[in-house]
Amino acid sequence: MAEDKTYNGWTNYETWAVKLWLDNDQGTNEEMNRLGRQATDTYKLSKQIQDFIEEGNPLPDAGLYTDLLNGALSEVNWYEIAEAYIEDNADEDEAEDGPAHTAGT
């Protein structure tokens, strides 16, 4: 029987924690929202976010803590985080641009 690992509406704790920290730092949050507004491909955005986090790894040397950190990061659903930034910023774009118009209306 599969164990339910969802956490606060996210795939798991690791995904929730990464999204929380991305949102809680003003500069990082602004950058993630900018990327979300510019994104045309969710998968590409998910890789950009993953690269951003992995490049900031403060434990570059092999060891117990590095293995634990990398293990936790391997559980993150980067695609889910990217979807959230795209969805959040699509709503913002619609509010700024007004209602969407369809052809022929």
C-alpha positions as CSV (number, residue, x, y, z in Angstrom):
1,M,0.0,0.0,0.0
2,A,1.4,3.4,-1.1
3,E,2.0,5.9,1.7
4,D,0.5,9.4,1.2
5,K,3.3,11.9,1.5
6,T,1.4,15.0,0.5
7,Y,2.0,18.0,2.7
8,N,0.0,21.2,2.8
9,G,-1.4,20.6,-0.7
10,W,2.0,19.9,-2.2
11,T,3.4,16.5,-3.4
12,N,5.5,16.2,-0.3
13,Y,7.3,18.1,2.5
14,E,10.4,18.7,0.4
15,T,8.4,20.4,-2.4
16,W,6.5,22.5,0.0
17,A,9.7,23.6,1.9
18,V,11.5,24.6,-1.3
19,K,8.5,26.6,-2.5
20,L,8.1,28.2,0.9
21,W,11.7,29.4,1.0
22,L,11.6,30.6,-2.6
23,D,8.5,32.7,-1.7
24,N,9.9,34.0,1.6
25,D,13.0,35.8,0.2
26,Q,11.9,38.9,-1.6
27,G,14.7,38.9,-4.2
28,T,14.2,35.2,-4.9
29,N,10.5,35.5,-5.0
30,E,10.7,38.4,-7.5
31,E,13.1,36.4,-9.7
32,M,10.8,33.3,-9.6
33,N,7.8,35.4,-10.5
34,R,9.7,37.0,-13.4
35,L,10.6,33.6,-14.7
36,G,7.0,32.4,-14.2
37,R,5.7,35.4,-16.3
38,Q,8.2,34.7,-19.1
39,A,7.9,30.9,-19.1
40,T,6.6,29.3,-22.3
41,D,7.4,25.7,-21.2
42,T,6.7,24.3,-17.7
43,Y,9.4,21.6,-17.9
44,K,12.1,24.2,-18.9
45,L,11.1,26.4,-16.0
46,S,11.2,23.5,-13.6
47,K,14.8,22.8,-14.7
48,Q,15.7,26.5,-14.3
49,I,14.3,26.4,-10.7
50,Q,16.1,23.2,-9.9
51,D,19.4,24.5,-11.3
52,F,19.0,27.7,-9.3
53,I,18.5,25.7,-6.1
54,E,21.3,23.2,-6.8
55,E,23.8,25.9,-7.7
56,G,23.2,27.5,-4.3
57,N,24.1,24.3,-2.5
58,P,26.3,25.4,0.5
59,L,27.7,21.9,0.9
60,P,29.8,21.1,-2.2
61,D,32.0,18.5,-0.6
62,A,31.0,14.8,-0.2
63,G,29.8,13.9,3.3
64,L,26.9,12.9,5.4
65,Y,25.2,16.3,5.2
66,T,25.7,16.6,1.5
67,D,24.1,13.2,0.9
68,L,21.2,14.1,3.1
69,L,20.6,17.4,1.4
70,N,20.9,15.9,-2.1
71,G,18.5,13.1,-1.0
72,A,15.9,15.7,0.1
73,L,16.3,17.7,-3.1
74,S,15.8,14.6,-5.2
75,E,12.3,14.3,-3.7
76,V,11.3,17.8,-4.8
77,N,8.6,18.0,-7.5
78,W,10.2,20.8,-9.5
79,Y,7.5,20.6,-12.1
80,E,4.8,21.3,-9.5
81,I,6.7,24.4,-8.3
82,A,7.1,25.6,-11.9
83,E,3.4,25.1,-12.6
84,A,2.5,27.2,-9.5
85,Y,4.7,30.1,-10.6
86,I,3.2,30.0,-14.1
87,E,-0.4,29.8,-12.8
88,D,0.2,32.6,-10.2
89,N,1.6,34.9,-12.8
90,A,-0.9,34.1,-15.5
91,D,-3.6,35.3,-13.1
92,E,-1.6,38.5,-12.4
93,D,-1.1,39.1,-16.2
94,E,-4.8,38.7,-16.8
95,A,-5.6,41.2,-14.0
96,E,-3.1,43.7,-15.5
97,D,-4.3,43.2,-19.1
98,G,-8.0,42.9,-18.4
99,P,-10.2,40.1,-19.7
100,A,-8.9,37.9,-22.4
101,H,-10.4,38.4,-25.9
102,T,-11.1,35.6,-28.3
103,A,-11.0,35.8,-32.1
104,G,-14.3,37.0,-33.6
105,T,-15.6,38.8,-30.5
